[in-house]
Structures are given as C-alpha cells and as structure tokens.
Amino acid sequence: MKTLKTLSSVVLMCGLLAGCGSDSAAASLTDTTASSTTAITPTTASSTTSATGTVTTTLATQSSLSTTETATLLFVREEEKLARDVYLSLNDKWAQKVFLNIATKSEQQHMDVMGTLVATYNLQDPVLDNTIGAFTDPVLLGLYQDLVMRGSTSLVEGLQVGGFIEEFDINDLQEAIAEAQAGTNPADIIVAYTNLMCGSRNHLRAFVGQLANNGVKYQAQVVPQATVDAIVNSPEEQCGK
C-alpha cells in the first residue's frame, strides 16, 4: 500500500476542516494501481502462533507476497506508529486516559504484531527510529505534525483527531484485506489486518463516547456516516477471539 501524496493531502485537509462528504467514502490513502506480482518469500518455515494483547497472529509457513502486498504491510506497520505517536503526544497535552490507554495498550501492540510480520517475511522495517514523531514515510510525518497541531488546539479537537485516525485506519485496512484476499491470500496477514480493524472500531467507539461526554455529536470524517453510525451503535468487540 504505497501512499499517494495527493490523496493523502485531500483526506488530511478534510479532517482538518472537520470532514468532507460524511455520506460518501473518502479517497483512501493507498495506491491501488500497482499490479506487480514479484514474490518475496519469508524465511520462517515453522507454524508458530504469536499473541500480543488483543491481537493474535498465526505466523506464515512458506508463502510469498506480491510487491503490492509488501508495500501495504510496511505501510500498515508505520501507520500504527502514527496512531500511537499522535495519541501519546495528545496525552502529553491533555492528560486524558483515552489517549494513553489506546496508545499503550492497543497501538503499541498493533505495532508489535506488524513488526513480527515484517520480520517473518524478511522485510526491511520502516520503523528505523521508535522515537515519537519519527517516520520514514514523509506523508506520515506530515500527518503526524498536522494532526498533533490540530489536536492541541482543544480537548474536543484532540478527540476529533482520534476519530479521524481510527476512520483513516478502518478505511485503509478494509482495502488492505481486499487486496490480500485478491492476491496471494496470506492468512497470517489477513488475520492481523482483521484484528487491527476490530481494534480501530473499538477505539472509534471510545473517542465518540468521550466527545458525547463533552456535548459533541460526532460526524464522520473519512468513511460514510452510515458506517460510523453502525460501529458506534453496536457493542464493543472482543478482538482476536
């Protein structure tokens, strides 16, 4: 999933301006045009299972990924760092448990799961520096800076940023799952994406709930409003079960 800078800018601007077209899906921050099927074979040939918090990933036996699937896996690895870093930064500003808990109890675990898959498939980890705000992808760096700036203007805006990030992740993970299923169908990666998306739905529920406590009715920023409503009006999920 190679980020398209133009589409990223459009979606980010929608978020910074309180959302665009909540009744229609916003453009994904992914490049769906790549079609190369160059294979990359992981070095792991055992059938082991790695469980991290609420996310369980069964490591691949001998299989291969297309270059498109590889790019997506690497993007998701760093995208999870984006969520963690923004929430840690906003917690420093507002000292709200919703930011700290999601960052440390979920997003860090999601990062770890994706890091395990990066190692399993013998790929170069894009997270070269674990420092908050350090990114290999310049678009994610820009998103981090802009989202922290927006979220630092008020607590409500910080919670809105949380909603934006979770919608952003849900949108990308939906496409990542479809891409993997249409490609080499790597079961371990599909399970990981599915569990990450489950976590994002729970996080969206948490941010929407906090906004409601502050007298704000949440409006969709990336995915259709109907999708957001269906998520927040349903119970919290047990991911990875």
C-alpha atoms as a printed R data frame, in Angstrom:
    type eleno elety resid chain resno       x       y       z
1   ATOM     1    CA   MET     A     1   0.000   0.000   0.000
2   ATOM     2    CA   LYS     A     2   2.045   2.894  -1.233
3   ATOM     3    CA   THR     A     3   0.694   6.209  -0.003
4   ATOM     4    CA   LEU     A     4  -0.391   8.674  -2.659
5   ATOM     5    CA   LYS     A     5   0.673  12.121  -1.501
6   ATOM     6    CA   THR     A     6  -2.078  13.910  -3.391
7   ATOM     7    CA   LEU     A     7  -4.851  11.748  -1.946
8   ATOM     8    CA   SER     A     8  -3.284  11.942   1.499
9   ATOM     9    CA   SER     A     9  -3.374  15.722   1.343
10  ATOM    10    CA   VAL     A    10  -7.041  15.678   0.324
11  ATOM    11    CA   VAL     A    11  -8.069  13.354   3.153
12  ATOM    12    CA   LEU     A    12  -5.962  15.232   5.704
13  ATOM    13    CA   MET     A    13  -7.474  18.547   4.647
14  ATOM    14    CA   CYS     A    14 -10.938  17.030   5.029
15  ATOM    15    CA   GLY     A    15 -10.039  16.034   8.571
16  ATOM    16    CA   LEU     A    16  -8.553  19.423   9.438
17  ATOM    17    CA   LEU     A    17 -11.655  21.158   8.105
18  ATOM    18    CA   ALA     A    18 -13.998  18.921  10.150
19  ATOM    19    CA   GLY     A    19 -14.603  16.328   7.467
20  ATOM    20    CA   CYS     A    20 -15.623  16.104   3.820
21  ATOM    21    CA   GLY     A    21 -18.621  14.220   2.482
22  ATOM    22    CA   SER     A    22 -19.580  12.159   5.513
23  ATOM    23    CA   ASP     A    23 -22.173  10.318   3.433
24  ATOM    24    CA   SER     A    24 -19.680   9.067   0.871
25  ATOM    25    CA   ALA     A    25 -16.414   7.234   1.283
26  ATOM    26    CA   ALA     A    26 -13.361   9.484   1.177
27  ATOM    27    CA   ALA     A    27 -10.413   8.617  -1.034
28  ATOM    28    CA   SER     A    28  -8.136   6.011   0.520
29  ATOM    29    CA   LEU     A    29  -4.562   6.875   1.325
30  ATOM    30    CA   THR     A    30  -3.414   3.909  -0.691
31  ATOM    31    CA   ASP     A    31  -2.199   3.229  -4.183
32  ATOM    32    CA   THR     A    32  -4.373   0.511  -5.660
33  ATOM    33    CA   THR     A    33  -2.865   0.759  -9.128
34  ATOM    34    CA   ALA     A    34   0.260  -1.294  -8.520
35  ATOM    35    CA   SER     A    35  -0.048  -4.749 -10.054
36  ATOM    36    CA   SER     A    36   3.401  -6.273  -9.826
37  ATOM    37    CA   THR     A    37   3.454  -9.840  -8.533
38  ATOM    38    CA   THR     A    38   7.142 -10.104  -7.756
39  ATOM    39    CA   ALA     A    39   7.321 -12.618  -4.926
40  ATOM    40    CA   ILE     A    40   9.082 -12.238  -1.601
41  ATOM    41    CA   THR     A    41   9.463 -15.433   0.391
42  ATOM    42    CA   PRO     A    42   9.671 -15.294   4.191
43  ATOM    43    CA   THR     A    43  12.417 -17.130   6.000
44  ATOM    44    CA   THR     A    44  10.068 -18.515   8.656
45  ATOM    45    CA   ALA     A    45   9.023 -22.068   7.818
46  ATOM    46    CA   SER     A    46   7.505 -23.091  11.122
47  ATOM    47    CA   SER     A    47   3.901 -22.933  12.218
48  ATOM    48    CA   THR     A    48   4.017 -20.831  15.363
49  ATOM    49    CA   THR     A    49   1.475 -18.532  16.902
50  ATOM    50    CA   SER     A    50   2.229 -15.099  18.326
51  ATOM    51    CA   ALA     A    51  -0.328 -13.465  20.624
52  ATOM    52    CA   THR     A    52   0.043  -9.819  21.602
53  ATOM    53    CA   GLY     A    53  -2.714  -8.362  23.744
54  ATOM    54    CA   THR     A    54  -5.980  -8.455  21.849
55  ATOM    55    CA   VAL     A    55  -4.357  -9.265  18.519
56  ATOM    56    CA   THR     A    56  -3.406 -12.830  17.640
57  ATOM    57    CA   THR     A    57  -1.342 -13.575  14.554
58  ATOM    58    CA   THR     A    58  -0.501 -17.004  13.187
59  ATOM    59    CA   LEU     A    59   2.908 -16.730  11.564
60  ATOM    60    CA   ALA     A    60   3.176 -17.829   7.976
61  ATOM    61    CA   THR     A    61   4.604 -21.066   6.787
62  ATOM    62    CA   GLN     A    62   6.396 -20.987   3.434
63  ATOM    63    CA   SER     A    63   4.490 -18.476   1.236
64  ATOM    64    CA   SER     A    64   5.113 -15.331  -0.782
65  ATOM    65    CA   LEU     A    65   3.867 -11.764  -1.115
66  ATOM    66    CA   SER     A    66   3.479  -9.565  -4.155
67  ATOM    67    CA   THR     A    67   5.285  -6.234  -4.151
68  ATOM    68    CA   THR     A    68   1.934  -4.521  -3.631
69  ATOM    69    CA   GLU     A    69   1.171  -6.663  -0.581
70  ATOM    70    CA   THR     A    70   4.658  -5.998   0.727
71  ATOM    71    CA   ALA     A    71   4.215  -2.240   0.392
72  ATOM    72    CA   THR     A    72   0.880  -2.463   2.200
73  ATOM    73    CA   LEU     A    73   2.314  -4.453   5.092
74  ATOM    74    CA   LEU     A    74   5.126  -1.928   5.539
75  ATOM    75    CA   PHE     A    75   2.697   0.984   5.337
76  ATOM    76    CA   VAL     A    76   0.396  -0.502   7.976
77  ATOM    77    CA   ARG     A    77   3.368  -1.092  10.267
78  ATOM    78    CA   GLU     A    78   4.218   2.621  10.199
79  ATOM    79    CA   GLU     A    79   0.559   3.694  10.159
80  ATOM    80    CA   GLU     A    80   0.121   2.011  13.547
81  ATOM    81    CA   LYS     A    81   3.090   4.029  14.800
82  ATOM    82    CA   LEU     A    82   1.345   7.182  13.582
83  ATOM    83    CA   ALA     A    83  -1.661   6.403  15.775
84  ATOM    84    CA   ARG     A    84   0.497   5.584  18.785
85  ATOM    85    CA   ASP     A    85   2.635   8.692  18.453
86  ATOM    86    CA   VAL     A    86  -0.264  11.102  17.933
87  ATOM    87    CA   TYR     A    87  -2.100   9.719  20.959
88  ATOM    88    CA   LEU     A    88   0.984   9.872  23.170
89  ATOM    89    CA   SER     A    89   1.563  13.473  22.092
90  ATOM    90    CA   LEU     A    90  -2.061  14.413  22.743
91  ATOM    91    CA   ASN     A    91  -1.929  12.700  26.125
92  ATOM    92    CA   ASP     A    92   1.051  14.891  26.998
93  ATOM    93    CA   LYS     A    93  -1.117  17.894  26.140
94  ATOM    94    CA   TRP     A    94  -4.442  16.874  27.699
95  ATOM    95    CA   ALA     A    95  -3.613  14.054  30.171
96  ATOM    96    CA   GLN     A    96  -6.674  12.025  29.163
97  ATOM    97    CA   LYS     A    97  -6.763   8.276  29.792
98  ATOM    98    CA   VAL     A    98  -8.429   7.599  26.446
99  ATOM    99    CA   PHE     A    99  -5.254   8.715  24.645
100 ATOM   100    CA   LEU     A   100  -2.832   6.964  26.986
101 ATOM   101    CA   ASN     A   101  -4.740   3.684  27.174
102 ATOM   102    CA   ILE     A   102  -5.245   3.351  23.436
103 ATOM   103    CA   ALA     A   103  -1.621   4.281  22.724
104 ATOM   104    CA   THR     A   104  -0.014   1.957  25.250
105 ATOM   105    CA   LYS     A   105  -2.493  -0.923  25.470
106 ATOM   106    CA   SER     A   106  -3.502  -1.192  21.818
107 ATOM   107    CA   GLU     A   107  -1.491   0.782  19.278
108 ATOM   108    CA   GLN     A   108   1.850  -0.384  20.663
109 ATOM   109    CA   GLN     A   109   0.614  -3.975  20.482
110 ATOM   110    CA   HIS     A   110  -0.582  -3.409  16.922
111 ATOM   111    CA   MET     A   111   2.854  -2.058  16.046
112 ATOM   112    CA   ASP     A   112   4.435  -5.143  17.574
113 ATOM   113    CA   VAL     A   113   2.192  -7.517  15.624
114 ATOM   114    CA   MET     A   114   3.049  -5.780  12.358
115 ATOM   115    CA   GLY     A   115   6.718  -5.784  13.337
116 ATOM   116    CA   THR     A   116   6.531  -9.553  13.798
117 ATOM   117    CA   LEU     A   117   5.089  -9.920  10.291
118 ATOM   118    CA   VAL     A   118   7.778  -7.660   8.840
119 ATOM   119    CA   ALA     A   119  10.402  -9.932  10.397
120 ATOM   120    CA   THR     A   120   8.559 -13.093   9.350
121 ATOM   121    CA   TYR     A   121   8.632 -12.027   5.712
122 ATOM   122    CA   ASN     A   122  12.257 -10.885   5.997
123 ATOM   123    CA   LEU     A   123  11.459  -7.285   5.057
124 ATOM   124    CA   GLN     A   124  13.217  -4.027   5.879
125 ATOM   125    CA   ASP     A   125  11.373  -2.487   8.825
126 ATOM   126    CA   PRO     A   126  10.302   1.103   8.026
127 ATOM   127    CA   VAL     A   127  10.353   1.907  11.750
128 ATOM   128    CA   LEU     A   128  14.035   2.751  11.899
129 ATOM   129    CA   ASP     A   129  13.597   5.066  14.880
130 ATOM   130    CA   ASN     A   130  10.999   4.383  17.586
131 ATOM   131    CA   THR     A   131  11.114   7.987  18.785
132 ATOM   132    CA   ILE     A   132   7.739   9.731  18.889
133 ATOM   133    CA   GLY     A   133   7.280  11.698  15.663
134 ATOM   134    CA   ALA     A   134   9.992   9.892  13.675
135 ATOM   135    CA   PHE     A   135   8.742   8.425  10.376
136 ATOM   136    CA   THR     A   136  10.330   7.000   7.243
137 ATOM   137    CA   ASP     A   137   7.308   7.928   5.112
138 ATOM   138    CA   PRO     A   138   7.265  11.736   4.673
139 ATOM   139    CA   VAL     A   139   3.481  11.735   4.231
140 ATOM   140    CA   LEU     A   140   3.001  10.052   7.604
141 ATOM   141    CA   LEU     A   141   5.434  12.546   9.101
142 ATOM   142    CA   GLY     A   142   3.314  15.379   7.737
143 ATOM   143    CA   LEU     A   143   0.141  13.752   9.041
144 ATOM   144    CA   TYR     A   144   1.693  13.380  12.481
145 ATOM   145    CA   GLN     A   145   2.684  17.032  12.632
146 ATOM   146    CA   ASP     A   146  -0.645  18.345  11.339
147 ATOM   147    CA   LEU     A   147  -2.807  16.069  13.472
148 ATOM   148    CA   VAL     A   148  -0.907  16.895  16.660
149 ATOM   149    CA   MET     A   149  -1.196  20.588  15.820
150 ATOM   150    CA   ARG     A   150  -4.944  20.269  15.272
151 ATOM   151    CA   GLY     A   151  -5.461  18.114  18.352
152 ATOM   152    CA   SER     A   152  -3.537  20.525  20.549
153 ATOM   153    CA   THR     A   153  -5.976  23.396  19.976
154 ATOM   154    CA   SER     A   154  -8.598  21.950  22.340
155 ATOM   155    CA   LEU     A   155  -9.545  18.685  24.010
156 ATOM   156    CA   VAL     A   156 -12.542  18.337  21.696
157 ATOM   157    CA   GLU     A   157 -10.288  18.725  18.659
158 ATOM   158    CA   GLY     A   158  -7.942  16.150  20.152
159 ATOM   159    CA   LEU     A   159 -10.808  13.675  20.417
160 ATOM   160    CA   GLN     A   160 -11.876  14.543  16.865
161 ATOM   161    CA   VAL     A   161  -8.339  13.724  15.726
162 ATOM   162    CA   GLY     A   162  -8.697  10.359  17.434
163 ATOM   163    CA   GLY     A   163 -11.853   9.695  15.457
164 ATOM   164    CA   PHE     A   164 -10.155  10.761  12.236
165 ATOM   165    CA   ILE     A   165  -7.220   8.410  12.797
166 ATOM   166    CA   GLU     A   166  -9.454   5.431  13.533
167 ATOM   167    CA   GLU     A   167 -11.613   6.065  10.457
168 ATOM   168    CA   PHE     A   168  -8.400   6.510   8.456
169 ATOM   169    CA   ASP     A   169  -7.185   3.113   9.681
170 ATOM   170    CA   ILE     A   170 -10.512   1.359   9.103
171 ATOM   171    CA   ASN     A   171 -10.631   2.653   5.534
172 ATOM   172    CA   ASP     A   172  -7.085   1.539   4.748
173 ATOM   173    CA   LEU     A   173  -7.425  -1.835   6.467
174 ATOM   174    CA   GLN     A   174 -10.597  -2.639   4.535
175 ATOM   175    CA   GLU     A   175  -8.676  -2.111   1.305
176 ATOM   176    CA   ALA     A   176  -5.645  -3.984   2.623
177 ATOM   177    CA   ILE     A   177  -7.778  -7.037   3.410
178 ATOM   178    CA   ALA     A   178  -9.440  -6.965  -0.016
179 ATOM   179    CA   GLU     A   179  -6.046  -6.578  -1.681
180 ATOM   180    CA   ALA     A   180  -4.588  -9.544   0.212
181 ATOM   181    CA   GLN     A   181  -7.605 -11.751  -0.472
182 ATOM   182    CA   ALA     A   182  -7.397 -10.970  -4.184
183 ATOM   183    CA   GLY     A   183  -3.642 -11.557  -4.199
184 ATOM   184    CA   THR     A   184  -1.601 -14.317  -2.597
185 ATOM   185    CA   ASN     A   185  -4.171 -14.621   0.227
186 ATOM   186    CA   PRO     A   186  -1.678 -14.736   3.141
187 ATOM   187    CA   ALA     A   187  -3.778 -15.989   6.060
188 ATOM   188    CA   ASP     A   188  -1.496 -14.601   8.766
189 ATOM   189    CA   ILE     A   189  -1.568 -11.075   7.350
190 ATOM   190    CA   ILE     A   190  -5.323 -11.128   6.730
191 ATOM   191    CA   VAL     A   191  -5.931 -12.209  10.337
192 ATOM   192    CA   ALA     A   192  -3.689  -9.399  11.582
193 ATOM   193    CA   TYR     A   193  -5.441  -6.767   9.451
194 ATOM   194    CA   THR     A   194  -8.846  -8.049  10.559
195 ATOM   195    CA   ASN     A   195  -7.902  -7.819  14.227
196 ATOM   196    CA   LEU     A   196  -6.365  -4.369  13.789
197 ATOM   197    CA   MET     A   197  -9.577  -3.165  12.146
198 ATOM   198    CA   CYS     A   198 -11.582  -4.602  15.040
199 ATOM   199    CA   GLY     A   199  -9.393  -2.613  17.413
200 ATOM   200    CA   SER     A   200  -9.928   0.549  15.380
201 ATOM   201    CA   ARG     A   201 -13.690   0.122  15.624
202 ATOM   202    CA   ASN     A   202 -13.411  -0.119  19.407
203 ATOM   203    CA   HIS     A   203 -11.171   2.944  19.509
204 ATOM   204    CA   LEU     A   204 -13.649   4.896  17.388
205 ATOM   205    CA   ARG     A   205 -16.383   3.963  19.866
206 ATOM   206    CA   ALA     A   206 -14.205   5.256  22.701
207 ATOM   207    CA   PHE     A   207 -13.491   8.612  21.063
208 ATOM   208    CA   VAL     A   208 -17.116   9.116  20.027
209 ATOM   209    CA   GLY     A   209 -18.170   8.339  23.594
210 ATOM   210    CA   GLN     A   210 -15.736  10.881  25.010
211 ATOM   211    CA   LEU     A   211 -16.972  13.508  22.564
212 ATOM   212    CA   ALA     A   212 -20.548  12.789  23.643
213 ATOM   213    CA   ASN     A   213 -19.472  13.329  27.247
214 ATOM   214    CA   ASN     A   214 -18.261  16.752  26.123
215 ATOM   215    CA   GLY     A   215 -21.563  17.560  24.435
216 ATOM   216    CA   VAL     A   216 -20.372  16.923  20.870
217 ATOM   217    CA   LYS     A   217 -22.159  14.711  18.342
218 ATOM   218    CA   TYR     A   218 -19.529  13.042  16.165
219 ATOM   219    CA   GLN     A   219 -19.642  13.451  12.389
220 ATOM   220    CA   ALA     A   220 -17.805  11.061  10.066
221 ATOM   221    CA   GLN     A   221 -14.555  12.387   8.607
222 ATOM   222    CA   VAL     A   222 -13.291   9.625   6.292
223 ATOM   223    CA   VAL     A   223 -15.763   6.753   5.914
224 ATOM   224    CA   PRO     A   224 -19.519   7.168   5.269
225 ATOM   225    CA   GLN     A   225 -21.625   8.414   8.177
226 ATOM   226    CA   ALA     A   226 -23.698   5.228   7.974
227 ATOM   227    CA   THR     A   227 -20.552   3.181   8.598
228 ATOM   228    CA   VAL     A   228 -19.636   5.251  11.639
229 ATOM   229    CA   ASP     A   229 -23.192   5.040  12.991
230 ATOM   230    CA   ALA     A   230 -23.250   1.260  12.584
231 ATOM   231    CA   ILE     A   231 -19.994   0.975  14.519
232 ATOM   232    CA   VAL     A   232 -20.789   3.307  17.402
233 ATOM   233    CA   ASN     A   233 -24.313   1.931  17.830
234 ATOM   234    CA   SER     A   234 -23.022  -1.624  18.249
235 ATOM   235    CA   PRO     A   235 -21.348  -3.136  21.338
236 ATOM   236    CA   GLU     A   236 -17.605  -3.153  21.954
237 ATOM   237    CA   GLU     A   237 -15.978  -6.155  20.307
238 ATOM   238    CA   GLN     A   238 -13.625  -8.795  21.674
239 ATOM   239    CA   CYS     A   239 -10.905  -8.683  19.043
240 ATOM   240    CA   GLY     A   240  -8.908 -11.771  18.203
241 ATOM   241    CA   LYS     A   241 -11.402 -14.121  19.839
